[in-house]
């Protein structure tokens, strides 16, 4: 039994994780390029969202932005209008723990085209 335990890896991993580790080197360049494109798109989308007069956009390192709806709408109203009229889903965070009573929405960072479309709606149609 001791001999078997010595031959086991330090961390036991499942077969999916093991496969990923085996192919990681093959795709590392693609992965880094995708990350760079995402960071660039996030920066551009952040700039566009900052132009929306009724949103205060918080900087983010994630795949979404937290925005405070400062006037014109409540977070719930804005989320409902976007869904009903434009089929765009944003998360109303006004009832989340720690944000109760504050008007916050969460906007996902998506493709360049989808981000431009949403920014255009927020800036010019609402």
TALINMO-V460461 format. One record per residue. N is the residue number from 0. RES is the residue in three letters. SS is DSSP state (h for helix, s for strand, l for the rest). PSI is psi in whole degrees, -180 to 180 (999 if undefined). OMEGA is omega as a letter, one per 20 degrees, with the letter a starting at -180 (none if undefined). Layout:
n={N | N}
res={RES | RES}
ss={SS | SS}
psi={PSI | PSI}
omega={OMEGA | OMEGA}
//
This chain:
n={0 | 1 | 2 | 3 | 4 | 5 | 6 | 7 | 8 | 9 | 10 | 11 | 12 | 13 | 14 | 15 | 16 | 17 | 18 | 19 | 20 | 21 | 22 | 23 | 24 | 25 | 26 | 27 | 28 | 29 | 30 | 31 | 32 | 33 | 34 | 35 | 36 | 37 | 38 | 39 | 40 | 41 | 42 | 43 | 44 | 45 | 46 | 47 | 48 | 49 | 50 | 51 | 52 | 53 | 54 | 55 | 56 | 57 | 58 | 59 | 60 | 61 | 62 | 63 | 64 | 65 | 66 | 67 | 68 | 69 | 70 | 71 | 72 | 73 | 74 | 75 | 76 | 77 | 78 | 79 | 80 | 81 | 82 | 83 | 84 | 85 | 86 | 87 | 88 | 89 | 90 | 91 | 92 | 93 | 94 | 95 | 96 | 97 | 98 | 99 | 100 | 101 | 102 | 103 | 104 | 105 | 106 | 107 | 108 | 109 | 110 | 111 | 112 | 113 | 114 | 115 | 116 | 117 | 118 | 119 | 120 | 121 | 122 | 123 | 124 | 125}
res={UNK | UNK | UNK | UNK | UNK | UNK | UNK | UNK | UNK | UNK | UNK | UNK | UNK | UNK | UNK | UNK | UNK | UNK | UNK | UNK | UNK | UNK | UNK | UNK | UNK | UNK | UNK | UNK | UNK | UNK | UNK | UNK | UNK | UNK | UNK | UNK | UNK | UNK | UNK | UNK | UNK | UNK | UNK | UNK | UNK | UNK | UNK | UNK | UNK | UNK | UNK | UNK | UNK | UNK | UNK | UNK | UNK | UNK | UNK | UNK | UNK | UNK | UNK | UNK | UNK | UNK | UNK | UNK | UNK | UNK | UNK | UNK | UNK | UNK | UNK | UNK | UNK | UNK | UNK | UNK | UNK | UNK | UNK | UNK | UNK | UNK | UNK | UNK | UNK | UNK | UNK | UNK | UNK | UNK | UNK | UNK | UNK | UNK | UNK | UNK | UNK | UNK | UNK | UNK | UNK | UNK | UNK | UNK | UNK | UNK | UNK | UNK | UNK | UNK | UNK | UNK | UNK | UNK | UNK | UNK | UNK | UNK | UNK | UNK | UNK | UNK}
ss={l | h | h | h | h | h | h | l | l | l | l | l | l | l | h | h | h | h | h | h | h | h | h | h | h | h | h | h | h | h | h | h | h | h | h | h | h | h | h | h | h | h | h | h | h | h | h | h | h | h | l | l | l | l | s | s | s | l | l | l | l | l | l | s | s | s | s | s | s | l | l | l | l | l | h | h | h | h | h | h | h | h | h | h | h | h | l | l | l | l | s | s | l | l | l | l | l | l | l | l | l | l | l | s | s | s | s | s | l | l | l | h | h | h | h | h | h | h | h | h | h | h | h | h | h | l}
psi={-42 | -40 | -41 | -44 | -33 | -27 | -12 | 146 | 161 | -43 | 127 | 129 | 158 | 170 | -33 | -46 | -39 | -44 | -44 | -45 | -32 | -33 | -1 | -47 | -33 | -31 | 7 | -38 | -45 | -42 | -47 | -39 | -41 | -41 | -41 | -43 | -41 | -45 | -40 | -46 | -38 | -43 | -43 | -43 | -38 | -46 | -43 | -43 | -31 | -20 | -8 | 115 | -26 | 12 | 137 | 113 | 130 | 135 | 152 | 148 | 4 | -168 | 27 | 165 | 139 | 128 | 136 | 129 | 109 | -29 | 179 | -44 | 162 | 166 | -43 | -45 | -45 | -45 | -41 | -43 | -45 | -40 | -48 | -45 | -23 | 1 | 37 | 126 | 118 | 154 | 122 | 115 | 7 | -19 | 4 | 149 | 134 | -14 | 6 | 129 | -8 | 153 | 85 | 144 | 158 | 126 | 123 | 146 | 122 | -147 | 163 | -45 | -45 | -38 | -43 | -40 | -50 | -44 | -40 | -42 | -47 | -37 | -40 | -20 | -21 | 999}
omega={r | a | r | r | r | a | r | r | r | r | r | r | r | a | r | r | r | r | r | r | r | a | a | a | a | a | a | r | r | r | a | r | r | r | r | r | r | r | r | r | r | r | r | a | r | r | a | r | r | r | r | a | a | r | r | a | r | r | a | r | a | r | r | r | r | a | r | r | a | r | r | r | r | r | a | r | a | r | a | r | r | r | a | a | a | a | r | a | r | a | r | a | a | r | r | r | a | a | a | r | r | a | a | r | r | a | r | r | a | a | r | a | a | r | r | r | r | r | r | r | a | a | a | a | a | none}
//
